[in-house]
Amino acid sequence: MDTLKVRDGKDVEEVVRAAIANEQPLEIIGHGSKRGIGHAMATNAVLDVSALNAVTSYEPNELIVTLQAGAPLADVLSLIDAKNQQFAFEPMNTAPLLGTPALGTIGGMIAAGLAGPRRIRAGGARDHLLGAHAVSGFGDSFKTGGKVVKNVTGYDLCKLLAGSWGTLAVMTEVTLKVMPKPEAERTLLLRGLDDARANKAMTAALGSPFDVSGAAHLPKSAFRAKANGLGDIAGQDDALTVLRLEGITASAAHRAGSLRDLLAPFGTATLIEDGASAALWATIRDVLPFAASGAVGAWPVWRIVCPPASGAALGTQLARDTGGDLIYDWGGGLIWAAVPPKPDAHAPAVRQLTNAFGGHATLIRAAEDVRRDVDVFHPQAPGIAALSERVRASFDPKTILNRGRLRRGAAA
């Protein structure tokens, strides 16, 4: 396979134009940490942007950072952490789940758009993307957005790049909003709730005035593997419902006490703070109980987004039909489902239930032969599919970029 390494945006333009002239589709990668998500692409040419790895500018006082797309995510997180700042949407590290090296890049973070537990309050990756430089499937560079929030007239094209999996354009540089890290973090733990009761507890917490920034539920089956990142918290092997509050120390402590009183009908909540709380939420964010190195590491894993109030009903039925293990996040609006191995990864059951509850499901982890025969991304309704195709064609009319990644059978 030919790997074409680029040094700057001009190189990217030249590579894409040559690919158009030769009708040669390109696979776009940084370090390839997420190559196992999506369908295999029928190409023998790789456009490698890992050398575009500079921090162009970082202005902590203005809460913005501009980075080249190949900048390593771990390095960027360390950089902003040194200024006590963070990406508020908590980007997921897919490496443990996929069993790949932790070499994710900023471009991959935006292209995948996988936000963590704080999405319920802070929004997703696209909500923090202020601007981008990219090269379209025409081989032309373009700029969208800028360095401040209120600078957009017309279409805010950079939002389309988030979650596009590299099918619209090759990002070369992005500008992101950063936020101060909270002074304190408190997490309430409720044990032994079934999925339905947990869903009600999370709904009550999220509907309260106490500004909950994380609401998740781990059924008892999630503790199948002792080495699941939960440490002593999992010691009782009971289902665990967790609710996070953040802010200045006095406020977080007061709100935690008030929320504990509100949740008294669901049981007596215990409290963990700061470091222990952060470790717990990192475990949930990265789905460590389903890690590739763990007890269910060979099982396919689905990521299901649905209305939060329907989460428990969907998840309970899915676990019954497939024998799978579940983790609920976003107050029930996000379900991670590890299902026993099967040639179709239980896709019919997953799709039927997800459609019935008004959600969508993505097959995040599965062997290549499974992904060849199963739709990885949720099939769209005809009208939405037609609109998506028109948008894609307006960026890349010859389907040069990541051809076939999103749709099975589209790689030819």
Helices and strands as residue ranges (DSSP letters): E 2-5, H 9-22, E 27-29, E 45-48, E 55-59, G 60-62, E 64-68, H 73-81, E 85-86, H 95-98, H 106-112, H 119-122, G 125-128, E 129-136, E 141-145, H 158-161, E 169-177, E 179-180, E 184-191, H 195-206, E 212-218, G 220-223, G 231-234, E 240-247, H 249-262, G 264-266, E 270-273, H 274-285, G 288-290, E 301-305, G 308-310, H 311-322, E 325-329, G 330-332, E 334-338, H 347-356, E 360-365, H 368-373, H 382-395
